[in-house]
Amino acid sequence: MTETLRPRHYETLFRNFPEFMRALDGVAQAVRGSGPLDEKTIQLVQLGAAAALGSETAVASHARRAGQAGASPAEINQSLLALTTTIGFPSVAAALKWVQKHLEE
């Protein structure tokens, strides 16, 4: 994960727990190298998980990273809309709002 993509809280955790956070980054790199999914797909999957958890910060972070990995706004929106029958309309609507809010900043 590059420095510019890390949320402020993530950077705080890295300062406070550097060994743990380096290990966590190692797990993330191992996952990326373990199969055929490209970075855009991985970010869209993680975006869906973040929406399911109701984590605004994670939704914003993964939407931003999905975009940087080549996902269009339409792909980001559709990946969230596809969750409606799984996590419910209110959760999807909130995630769409967070994406719009944070991507416009």
Order of alpha helices (4+ residues) and beta strands (2+ residues): alpha-alpha-alpha-alpha-alpha-alpha-alpha
